[in-house]
């Protein structure tokens, strides 16, 4: 598995020497998931941060009726984890599942601490990641509270233009907080309006 995509991603935020890059890569492990396999299940303790090198994952929780509620979709160059579980070492409240065959590069919590001590600029890199994740989460919450389903869908497609070809329709509906039936009817209505 190539580390090029990850190192390119890191280079957008911090500059590493070749020795620092080599040390960082030495702390990583590789994991491959087939479609439908779980990276993390609710109730497990999250012990790694995982960089998506290839493929796509969904983060979701299950309600008491067994219905999935999609929190996010994670594609190449995104990080997948349950940060609360990772930081507190308590049980995860989310599931992370592959919706395509997926390869991830992982760094364990212990190796992350070792990395921070040896190359402190990685604290800056991960701080930027956490800030960006926080901002994206706030934007999603605001959109869910202040816009209707059609507008949420338009915003979603603007941020994730690849969604229609990569994510199952039922998962997009769940992410938008609507039923698959309503989603289908809404898309038909939107197409009719765009044609007229």
N, C-alpha and C positions, 0 to 999 in steps of 0.2 A: 504494500500500500504506500502510495507516495505521500510525502509530508509537504510537498511544494505548496499546495493550496493553503494549508495551515500557516506555513511560514510567510507566504504572501499576505495573508490576512493579518498576521501579527505586524508585518512591516508597515502596514497602514498607520500604525499607532506608535510603535517604538522601533528603534534601530538596534539590531543585534550583530555582534561580531560572529565570525564563523564558529569560534569556540563556544560562544553562548548558545548559538543555534544547535550545535552538536550536543551540548549538555541537555538542553530542553528536549530534543528528540529522544535522547537516551532515557528520559523519564516517562515516555509515552508507551502505551500498549495499544494493540489493534484489536478490534472486534468487528465481526461480520454478522449481520442479522438478515435472515430471510424475511420476505414479506409476511407480516402477521406476528413475527417474533417480538418479544418485549425487551427493551433496554432496561426498563425499570417498572416494577409493579407497585401499586399502592400497598403500603404495609412494609415494604422493604426499606432498608436504609440506603440512601444515595451515597455512594463512596467515591464517585468519579465525576469529573466534568468531561463531557464527550463532544468532540468536534465532528460534525458531519462532513466526511470526506466525499461520500457518494451516497445518493439515495434521498429518502424522505421519511420523516417520523411525524407522529402526531402526539401531542400532550393532551391528556384528558382525565377527567374524573368520572366515576360512576355514581349516580344517585341511588337512593334506597330502592328505586324501582328497577334498577339495572340499566338505565338509560345513560349513554355516553354524553358528556358535555365537553366538546373540544375547546381547549384553551388556546392552542396554537399549532401551527405546522412548522416543521424545521427542515430546511433543505440544506444543500451544500453551502458550506462556510458559516453555518449557524451552530450554536452550542446547545446541547441538550442536557438538562439536569433538573432536579428539584432542589433549587438553591436552599430553601428552608431546611430540608432534610439534610443536605450536604453540610451546611454550617452548624446545625444543632445536633446532628447525628441522631435524629429522631425519625420515626417512620414516615415514609413518603406519603403524601396525600394525592399524588398524581400517578398516572400510568404514562409510560412513554413507549409507543409501539411503532414498528416499521410499517409503512404503507407501500413501500417498495423495498426490494433488496437494498440493504444499506450497509455501508462501511463507516465506522467511526474510529477516531483516534482518541484515546482516553488518558487523562492524567488523574491519578488518585489524589485524594485529599492530603495524604501524607507527603506525596511527591510535590504537590502544589506548595505546601509550606516550605519544603526544602528548596524549591525554586525561588520563592520569595526571599529566602535568606541568602542564597548564592547570587541571584541576579535581581536586585530590588526593583529594577524598572518593570519587571513583570507585574508587580503590584499595580502600577499605573495602567498597564494593559488591561488587566482584569477589572480594575475600577471603572475604566471606560466601558467595558462590556456590561458591567452591572448597571451603570448609569443608563446606557442605551436600552437595556432590557426594562428598567423601571419606567423610562419615558414611554416606550412602546406599550407597556401594560396600562399606564395611565391613559394613553390615547385610546386604547381599546375600550377601557371602562367608560370613558367619556362618550365615545361613539355609541356604545350599547345603551347608555342612559339618555342620550339626547337626539338620536336619529332613528328614523324608521328603518325597516328591514331593507327596503330598496336602496336607501342611501348607505347603509352599512355594507351592502353588497358592492356598491360602486367604489366605496373607499377600500374595501378588501381587494378588489381587482386592481385598483390603482397601485396598491402596495405589493400585491402578489399577482402580477399579470399572467404568470404561468399556472395559476390555480386551476383553471378549467381543465387543463390537460394532465395535471398531476394528482389532484386530490379527488377522492370519491365525492359525488354530489351529496350523499347523505352526511358526509363529514363536513362539507361546506355549510350545509343547512344547520348542523349542530353548532358550528362555530358562530353562525349568525344568530343563534338562539331561536330558530324556527323549525317547524316540522319539514321533512322532505317533501310532503305533499304541497304545503304552502310555498316552499321554495320553487318547486316545479311550476306552479301556477303563476308565481311572481315573475319568473324568468320569461314565461310565455307572454305575459302582459307587457313586460319591458320590451320584448322583441316587437310586439305589435305597435307599441308607441313609437319605437325607433323606425319602423317601416313607414308609418303614416306620415 
